[in-house]
Structure formats: structure tokens, C-alpha cells
């Protein structure tokens, strides 16, 4: 009896311990499930709340230039430097890779998910979510510069009102400089060109709110050159990875002006007229005769547009005759060169889309904005450095 009692007590004790352990295990599993559910709920809230907050910030910048200007002067200088440093590691355009990747994903994802039985509602929801993040990345990466103060406000000068005498004085001075700058030999030292352009931008007064360029911010050339030439794109600013991109088909005369134009976009300029203004200022102040000629020659299409609109036909034709014949011939050759590469069908479609895009980003004149550089030149003709 004594021995039986001796062995029964531990059995009860072990049973109690096992029951207690099972209870604790069950409780821990329950807590773990609750924590997991809370975590999933928190991540779900964050997943939808974060883009909404960022979209709200973008909307506020659109209607509040001071907020956008704050972004352009404090946030963008940091983000662009980081993105440029990342993209500079790769010799090819990350921008193009990203765009191709998004397009392929938008096509392949529905096919794969439908085969797995996913509903179209879920599939379209994921695709919309991706596009929302692309939209946010575009604006936070660079696009908010569209909503900052214009160059007149930043330079503290009023926009010049059209005065015939002032325009004629500008036209005569420009034509003299254009003719004098002509040079047949357009052999350029690419390294020197890059350095001169960046040195100029580093000396631009702070009031203009441009980011100082970095040595590692080098222009990249388009991978799909025929496509870009087919729509008449000479260069672009990559907003997702802060990349300046150029067309390989650029003529030597166009290279400095186009590079300076695209680099200004990278430095925080969104307005196309202002980008032309900076490209012109950079080139005509260069010690290189090739760059100076590129500056005056690069402005010629916009001078022609303004002169043909503002002058009577006979006066316009008389003015054209004052341009050196070599320059007129080179201009016509340039037009023929790009016409050979241009595809009217996709080119006109791209023009229409880009025109809508500019108008949707507070540039009401759309693609005509390029020619508005003359107004800026009449308002602030020289950059005080």
C-alpha cells in the first residue's frame, strides 16, 4: 500500500503539469494569432493610408507654390543626389529599364494570376495600386518641381510686357551675336563641355533655387534611339532615378545646348522655357566657340517662332535675310536630318500626349512653352553670378 501511494502522487503531478503546459501553449498560440492579426491589420492600414497621405501632399503642393518651393529647395536636393548616385553606377538608363519592367508586369501579371484563379477585381486592384505608386514616385522624385514658383518670382523680376522696340532691339542684338558666333568646326571635347556646363550652374545665385550639380551626374544615351528620334525627342529628364538622357542622333551643333537644357531639369527646373533659358545662358557664356555657337543656334527655332508671329510677313522675311547664309543652310539641313527620322504617326501622338501632360502640370501653353524663352530673356537677359 505504501509503495502504491508512493508512485501515484508523481503521476497526478505530471498530469497537472502537462495540463498547465497545454493551457499555456494554447494561450501563447492564441496571443501569437492575435498579434499576427494586429500586425496584418496595421500593415493593411499602412498600405492604404501611406499612399493617401502622399497623394494629399502632392495635391497640396499643386495648389501651394510655397510648399512646392520648400520641397524644391530642401527635399529635392537630397533625393536627387541619392538617386543620381545610385543610377551613376549603371552605364545604361535605369529609367528605361523601369518603364519596360512596369509595362511587362502590367501585361504578364493578369495572365499569370488568371491562370491561378484570381478574380479580375483583385488583379485590377493590384495594377491600380502599382500605378498609384508610380505616380507618387514620379512627383516625389522630381515632378513636384512643376508646382514651384516660376523664374520671375524666384528672380524677383516682373514678366516683360511685349514692346515692339524692345523686341526689335533684342532681335538685332541676337542676330549679330548669332552671325558672329558661327563656326564650321564643331569638334567638341566632351569632358571639357561637361565641366564648363557644371561650373556655370555651380555659380548660379541661390535666389534661382537650382541644385548644384555633382561630378558623377553624367548624361546617358537612350537605348532605343530610333524610337526617340521617331517622335522627335532630343533628350529627357529621368524623374525616377534623376538621370539626364540624350539622343545618340544629336548633331554636334545641338549637343551642348541639349545637354545644358536637360541638366537644368535635373537641377530642379521643370518649365521648358526656363530650361531653354539656362541652356542658352550656359552656352553663350562659355569659353568654347563651339558651345557659344550651339547656344545661339539652339535658340534660333524659338526666335523664328516669335519673330514670325510678332512681325509683319515682309519684315520677317527681311530679317531672315540678315542671318548668315551658312547658318540658314545648316538650319535647313538640321530640319531635313530630323525629318528623315521622324515618324508622323507616333510623333504626333507623342506631341499630343506631352502637350496634355504639360498643361496638366500648370504649364497652360503646353508644348508652346518652349518658345516662351524669349519672354524670359527680355525680362532677365543676363544672369548675375
Buried (B, 14 or more C-beta within 10 A) or exposed (E): EEEEEEEEEEEEEEEEEEEEEEEEEEEEEEEEEEEEEEEEEEEEEEEEEEBEEBBEBBEEBBEEBEBBBBBBBEEBBEBBBEBBEEBBEEEEBBBBBBBEEBEEBEEEBBEEBEEEEBEEEEBEEBBEEBEBEEBBBBBBBBBBBBBBBBBBEBBEEEBBEEEEEEBBEBBEEBBEBBBEBBBEEBEBEEEBBBEBBBEBBEEBEEEBBBBEBBEEBBBBBBBEBEEBBBBBBBBBBBBBBBBBBBBEBBBEBBBBBBBBBBBBBBBBBBBBBBBBBBBBBBBBBBEBEBBBBBBBBBBBBBBBBBBEEBBEEEEBEEBBEEBBEEBEEBBEEBEEBBEEBBBEEEBEEBBEEBBEEBBEBBBEBBBBBBBBBBBBBBBBEEBEE
